[in-house]
């Protein structure tokens, strides 16, 4: 038997182990992902690996091993020279409650508050408008090389590495992501493969089960502090008590609806990774943060990227001061609290409003457009047209 056939057979044997609910160690799964990223296996086998892991349920070692393969083999490495530690803020996607780009607005507000934001995002896969898509509409050069992003983070205090760009992930990650539309280990592992390798982060997850694994994975790969959140939808929130301990769901819970953000629709479940490695679990309601409960329709994206960009500009200018501003401020508050720019999350909400009302958030977006651009004049022209029309 040829070496190629032997490798295919061994890979298939590994997939069979996963189908039989057998867990793998970090090194084993890393080696399988090396083969997948290098496209050394047939597409059917690659898809089978992802599906088998999802059906079994990924362990912390398996997620860490897949992340290690993506980061080592398929991620451009960037060393930032900043006075403050960089922070990433993103969601896993695949949540059942579709919203506008909350994390994008929150990141801009947090950067306006002096937090260094090194984002790692992607174009839309299952949603109408992804983080990269809306930033492109705003004038940010999302297809630039990583050195331009580095300059933007260092000078403007914010930048985004395009997770679907071959300039950031030059190997097989983009190919794989373009061929799947279901939740896999990549929702966590790939999103964590940030070229700047930040050690602080706020991460939204699409299920409460992930609150048990994701903070541990983040600790395993070197994060010092993190907030992992899952926001609940109204009908689910009504069945939960404030302060309820986060639990691993039973079968009956698998259809629960929620979002990969802190929620103003209902309760937000939080897993906080502390610097000593401990993980604290808690929850809060919108009312605890001085916020009104929103209706789901108030947070939905319209599906038109240009209109979404226009609405984001209005939010940052303080002209959308209802439900959208509330949830953006809440999610920015998580970053401000994590990095001790606010003593509490509630204080962070109030600080976020001040950053909008003072004009600092809008100024930060303009600065970002100017810095993350190979052609700043072109980007600023797009930005100014949007800002002028609002």
C-alpha positions as CSV (number, residue, x, y, z in Angstrom):
1,X,0.0,0.0,0.0
2,X,1.3,3.5,-0.9
3,X,2.2,6.0,1.8
4,X,-0.7,8.2,0.5
5,X,-3.2,5.4,0.9
6,X,-1.8,4.5,4.3
7,X,-2.3,8.1,5.5
8,X,-5.9,8.2,4.2
9,X,-6.6,4.9,6.0
10,X,-5.1,6.1,9.3
11,X,-7.0,9.3,9.1
12,X,-10.2,7.3,8.5
13,X,-9.4,5.1,11.5
14,X,-9.0,8.2,13.7
15,X,-12.4,9.5,12.5
16,X,-14.0,6.1,13.4
17,X,-12.6,6.5,16.9
18,X,-14.3,9.9,17.2
19,X,-17.6,8.4,15.8
20,X,-17.3,5.8,18.6
21,X,-17.1,8.6,21.1
22,X,-13.4,8.1,21.9
23,X,-11.6,11.3,22.9
24,X,-8.2,12.2,21.5
25,X,-5.3,14.0,23.1
26,X,-3.9,17.3,22.0
27,X,-1.1,15.9,19.9
28,X,-3.3,13.5,18.1
29,X,-5.9,16.0,17.1
30,X,-3.2,18.6,16.2
31,X,-1.7,16.1,13.7
32,X,-5.1,15.4,12.1
33,X,-5.6,19.1,11.6
34,X,-2.1,19.5,10.2
35,X,-3.2,17.1,7.5
36,X,-6.5,18.8,6.9
37,X,-5.0,22.3,6.6
38,X,-2.4,21.0,4.2
39,X,-5.2,19.4,2.2
40,X,-3.6,16.0,2.4
41,X,-6.9,14.3,2.9
42,X,-10.0,14.0,0.6
43,X,-12.7,16.6,1.3
44,X,-15.1,13.8,2.5
45,X,-12.6,12.8,5.2
46,X,-12.0,16.4,6.3
47,X,-15.8,17.0,6.6
48,X,-16.2,13.7,8.4
49,X,-13.6,14.7,11.0
50,X,-15.4,18.0,11.8
51,X,-18.8,16.3,11.9
52,X,-17.5,13.5,14.1
53,X,-16.0,15.9,16.6
54,X,-19.2,18.0,16.7
55,X,-21.4,15.0,17.2
56,X,-19.1,13.6,20.0
57,X,-18.6,16.9,21.7
58,X,-15.1,18.4,21.6
59,X,-12.9,18.2,24.7
60,X,-10.6,21.0,25.9
61,X,-7.5,19.1,24.6
62,X,-9.1,18.6,21.2
63,X,-10.0,22.3,20.8
64,X,-6.5,23.3,22.0
65,X,-4.9,20.9,19.6
66,X,-6.9,22.1,16.6
67,X,-6.1,25.7,17.6
68,X,-2.4,24.9,17.9
69,X,-2.4,23.4,14.3
70,X,-4.2,26.5,12.9
71,X,-1.9,29.0,14.7
72,X,1.3,27.2,14.0
73,X,0.7,26.1,10.4
74,X,-1.8,28.6,9.0
75,X,-1.5,32.0,10.9
76,X,0.8,34.9,10.1
77,X,2.5,35.9,13.4
78,X,2.5,39.6,14.5
79,X,4.2,41.2,17.5
80,X,2.5,44.4,18.6
81,X,4.4,47.2,20.3
82,X,1.8,48.8,22.4
83,X,1.8,50.3,25.9
84,X,-1.4,48.4,26.9
85,X,-2.0,44.7,26.4
86,X,-4.1,44.0,23.3
87,X,-7.7,42.6,23.7
88,X,-9.8,40.6,21.3
89,X,-13.6,40.8,21.3
90,X,-15.6,38.5,19.1
91,X,-18.2,35.8,19.0
92,X,-18.2,32.3,17.7
93,X,-21.2,32.8,15.4
94,X,-23.8,30.1,14.8
95,X,-26.1,31.5,17.5
96,X,-29.9,31.2,17.1
97,X,-30.7,34.9,17.7
98,X,-29.5,37.0,14.8
99,X,-28.4,40.5,15.6
100,X,-26.6,43.5,14.1
101,X,-22.8,43.7,14.5
102,X,-22.8,44.3,18.2
103,X,-19.1,43.3,18.8
104,X,-17.9,45.7,16.1
105,X,-19.7,48.7,17.8
106,X,-18.5,47.5,21.2
107,X,-14.9,47.3,20.1
108,X,-14.9,50.8,18.7
109,X,-16.4,52.2,21.9
110,X,-13.9,50.3,24.1
111,X,-11.0,51.6,21.9
112,X,-12.4,55.1,22.4
113,X,-12.0,54.4,26.2
114,X,-8.3,53.7,25.8
115,X,-8.4,49.9,25.4
116,X,-6.1,48.4,22.7
117,X,-8.3,46.3,20.5
118,X,-6.7,43.7,18.2
119,X,-9.7,42.0,16.6
120,X,-9.8,38.8,14.6
121,X,-13.0,38.6,12.6
122,X,-14.5,37.2,9.4
123,X,-16.8,37.8,6.6
124,X,-20.4,36.5,7.0
125,X,-20.8,32.7,6.6
126,X,-24.4,32.2,8.0
127,X,-25.3,35.8,8.9
128,X,-26.3,38.6,6.5
129,X,-23.4,40.8,7.4
130,X,-20.2,39.8,9.2
131,X,-17.7,42.0,11.0
132,X,-15.4,42.2,8.1
133,X,-18.3,43.0,5.7
134,X,-19.6,46.0,7.7
135,X,-16.1,47.4,8.3
136,X,-15.5,47.3,4.6
137,X,-18.6,49.4,4.1
138,X,-17.3,51.9,6.6
139,X,-14.0,52.3,4.8
140,X,-11.6,50.1,6.7
141,X,-9.2,48.2,4.4
142,X,-10.1,44.7,5.5
143,X,-8.0,43.0,2.8
144,X,-4.7,44.7,3.7
145,X,-1.6,42.9,4.7
146,X,-1.0,42.2,8.5
147,X,1.6,44.9,8.8
148,X,-1.0,47.5,8.1
149,X,-3.3,46.0,10.8
150,X,-0.3,46.1,13.2
151,X,0.2,49.8,12.4
152,X,-3.5,50.5,13.0
153,X,-3.5,48.8,16.4
154,X,-0.3,50.6,17.5
155,X,-1.4,54.0,16.3
156,X,-5.2,54.1,16.4
157,X,-5.6,51.5,19.2
158,X,-7.7,49.3,17.1
159,X,-7.4,47.0,14.1
160,X,-8.8,43.8,12.6
161,X,-7.2,40.8,11.2
162,X,-9.4,39.3,8.5
163,X,-9.8,35.7,9.4
164,X,-11.0,34.8,5.9
165,X,-8.1,36.4,4.1
166,X,-5.1,34.4,2.8
167,X,-2.9,37.3,3.9
168,X,-3.7,36.3,7.5
169,X,-4.3,32.6,7.1
170,X,-2.4,31.6,4.0
171,X,-3.1,27.9,4.1
172,X,-6.2,25.8,4.2
173,X,-8.4,27.6,6.8
174,X,-10.3,29.8,4.4
175,X,-10.9,26.9,2.0
176,X,-12.4,24.8,4.9
177,X,-14.5,27.6,6.3
178,X,-16.0,28.4,2.8
179,X,-17.3,24.8,2.6
180,X,-19.1,24.4,5.9
181,X,-22.2,26.1,7.3
182,X,-22.7,24.2,10.6
183,X,-21.1,24.7,14.0
184,X,-17.8,22.9,14.4
185,X,-14.6,23.0,16.5
186,X,-13.4,25.8,14.2
187,X,-16.0,28.2,15.6
188,X,-13.8,28.3,18.7
189,X,-10.3,27.2,17.5
190,X,-10.2,29.3,14.4
191,X,-11.5,32.4,16.0
192,X,-8.8,32.1,18.7
193,X,-6.0,32.0,16.1
194,X,-5.4,35.7,16.3
195,X,-2.1,36.8,14.7
196,X,-1.3,39.1,17.6
197,X,-1.9,36.3,20.1
198,X,-3.7,38.5,22.7
199,X,-3.8,37.3,26.3
200,X,-7.0,39.1,27.2
201,X,-10.4,38.7,25.6
202,X,-14.2,38.9,25.6
203,X,-15.7,36.0,23.7
204,X,-19.4,35.3,23.0
205,X,-20.4,31.7,22.5
206,X,-23.5,30.2,20.8
207,X,-24.5,27.7,23.6
208,X,-24.4,27.6,27.4
209,X,-22.5,24.3,27.1
210,X,-19.5,26.2,25.7
211,X,-19.2,28.3,28.9
212,X,-17.7,25.2,30.5
213,X,-15.1,24.5,27.8
214,X,-14.1,27.8,26.1
215,X,-12.7,29.6,29.2
216,X,-10.6,26.5,30.0
217,X,-9.4,26.3,26.4
218,X,-8.4,30.0,26.6
219,X,-6.5,29.4,29.8
220,X,-4.8,26.4,28.2
221,X,-3.5,28.4,25.2
222,X,-2.2,31.3,27.3
223,X,-5.0,33.7,28.1
224,X,-4.5,35.5,31.4
225,X,-8.0,37.0,31.7
226,X,-11.2,36.5,29.8
227,X,-14.9,36.9,29.9
228,X,-17.0,34.2,28.0
229,X,-20.6,35.1,27.7
230,X,-23.9,33.6,26.3
231,X,-27.0,35.8,26.2
232,X,-30.5,34.3,26.5
233,X,-33.6,35.0,24.4
234,X,-36.8,36.1,26.2
235,X,-38.7,32.8,26.3
236,X,-35.6,31.1,27.8
237,X,-34.7,33.9,30.1
238,X,-38.1,33.7,31.7
239,X,-37.3,30.2,32.8
240,X,-34.0,31.1,34.5
241,X,-33.5,32.6,37.9
242,X,-31.1,35.6,38.4
243,X,-27.7,34.3,39.5
244,X,-28.5,30.7,38.5
245,X,-25.3,28.6,38.3
246,X,-24.2,27.8,34.7
247,X,-24.7,24.1,34.0
248,X,-23.9,21.7,31.2
249,X,-27.2,21.3,29.3
250,X,-29.3,18.2,29.2
251,X,-30.9,16.9,26.0
252,X,-34.0,18.9,26.5
253,X,-32.0,22.1,26.6
254,X,-30.4,21.7,23.1
255,X,-33.0,23.9,21.4
256,X,-32.5,26.8,23.8
257,X,-32.2,30.1,21.9
258,X,-29.5,32.5,22.7
259,X,-26.8,34.8,21.3
260,X,-23.0,35.0,21.3
261,X,-23.1,38.4,23.0
262,X,-24.2,39.8,26.3
263,X,-28.0,40.2,26.1
264,X,-30.5,42.9,26.7
265,X,-33.3,40.4,25.7
266,X,-32.9,38.5,29.0
267,X,-30.3,37.0,31.2
268,X,-26.6,36.9,30.4
269,X,-24.5,33.9,31.6
270,X,-20.8,34.6,32.2
271,X,-17.7,32.5,32.8
272,X,-14.8,34.8,34.0
273,X,-11.3,33.4,33.7
274,X,-9.2,35.0,36.4
275,X,-5.4,35.6,36.4
276,X,-4.9,32.8,38.9
277,X,-6.6,30.3,36.5
278,X,-9.9,30.1,38.5
279,X,-13.1,30.4,36.6
280,X,-16.1,32.3,38.2
281,X,-19.6,31.7,37.0
282,X,-22.4,34.2,37.4
283,X,-25.2,35.9,35.5
284,X,-27.0,39.2,35.3
285,X,-30.2,40.7,33.9
286,X,-30.4,43.9,31.8
287,X,-32.1,45.6,34.8
288,X,-29.0,45.0,36.9
289,X,-27.1,47.2,34.5
290,X,-29.7,50.0,34.4
291,X,-30.9,48.9,31.0
292,X,-34.4,48.2,29.6
293,X,-35.2,44.9,28.1
294,X,-35.1,45.0,24.3
295,X,-37.3,43.3,21.8
296,X,-35.6,40.9,19.5
297,X,-36.9,42.8,16.4
298,X,-35.0,45.9,17.6
299,X,-31.7,44.1,17.3
300,X,-32.1,42.3,14.0
301,X,-29.9,43.1,11.1
302,X,-31.7,44.4,8.0
303,X,-29.6,42.3,5.5
304,X,-28.3,45.3,3.6
305,X,-24.7,46.0,4.4
306,X,-24.7,49.6,3.5
307,X,-27.8,50.3,5.7
308,X,-26.1,48.4,8.5
309,X,-23.0,50.6,8.2
310,X,-25.2,53.7,8.2
311,X,-27.0,52.5,11.3
312,X,-23.7,51.8,13.1
313,X,-22.5,55.4,12.3
314,X,-25.8,56.7,13.8
315,X,-25.2,54.6,16.9
316,X,-21.7,55.9,17.4
317,X,-22.9,59.5,16.8
318,X,-25.5,59.0,19.6
319,X,-28.4,59.2,17.2
320,X,-29.6,55.6,17.8
321,X,-30.1,55.9,21.5
322,X,-32.5,53.0,22.1
323,X,-32.1,49.2,22.1
324,X,-29.1,49.2,19.7
325,X,-27.1,51.6,21.8
326,X,-28.0,49.8,25.0
327,X,-26.6,46.4,23.8
328,X,-23.5,48.0,22.3
329,X,-22.7,49.8,25.5
330,X,-23.3,46.6,27.5
331,X,-20.9,44.6,25.4
332,X,-18.3,47.4,25.4
333,X,-18.7,47.5,29.2
334,X,-17.4,43.9,29.4
335,X,-14.2,44.9,27.7
336,X,-13.8,48.0,30.0
337,X,-14.5,46.0,33.1
338,X,-12.1,43.2,32.0
339,X,-9.3,45.7,31.6
340,X,-10.1,47.6,34.8
341,X,-11.1,50.8,32.9
342,X,-14.4,50.4,34.9
343,X,-14.8,48.9,38.4
344,X,-18.1,47.1,37.5
345,X,-19.9,46.2,34.3
346,X,-22.6,48.7,35.2
347,X,-20.0,51.4,35.5
348,X,-18.7,50.3,32.1
349,X,-22.2,50.8,30.6
350,X,-22.3,54.4,31.8
351,X,-18.7,55.1,30.6
352,X,-19.6,53.7,27.2
353,X,-22.5,56.1,26.9
354,X,-20.2,59.0,27.8
355,X,-17.8,57.9,25.1
356,X,-20.6,58.0,22.5
357,X,-22.1,61.3,23.7
358,X,-18.7,63.0,23.8
359,X,-17.9,62.1,20.2
360,X,-14.9,60.0,21.1
361,X,-16.4,56.8,19.7
362,X,-17.1,58.4,16.3
363,X,-13.6,60.0,16.3
364,X,-12.1,56.5,17.0
365,X,-13.8,55.0,14.0
366,X,-12.5,57.8,11.8
367,X,-9.0,57.2,13.1
368,X,-9.3,53.5,12.5
369,X,-10.3,54.1,8.9
370,X,-7.4,56.4,8.4
371,X,-4.8,54.0,9.9
372,X,-6.0,50.6,8.6
373,X,-5.7,51.5,4.9
374,X,-3.2,51.3,2.1
375,X,-5.2,54.2,0.6
376,X,-6.3,56.3,3.5
377,X,-7.9,59.0,1.3
378,X,-10.1,56.4,-0.4
379,X,-11.2,54.9,3.0
380,X,-11.9,58.3,4.5
381,X,-13.9,59.4,1.5
382,X,-16.2,56.3,2.1
383,X,-16.4,57.1,5.8
384,X,-17.1,60.8,5.4
385,X,-19.9,60.1,2.9
386,X,-21.6,57.8,5.4
387,X,-21.0,60.3,8.3
388,X,-22.3,63.2,6.3
389,X,-25.5,61.5,5.3
390,X,-26.5,60.7,8.8
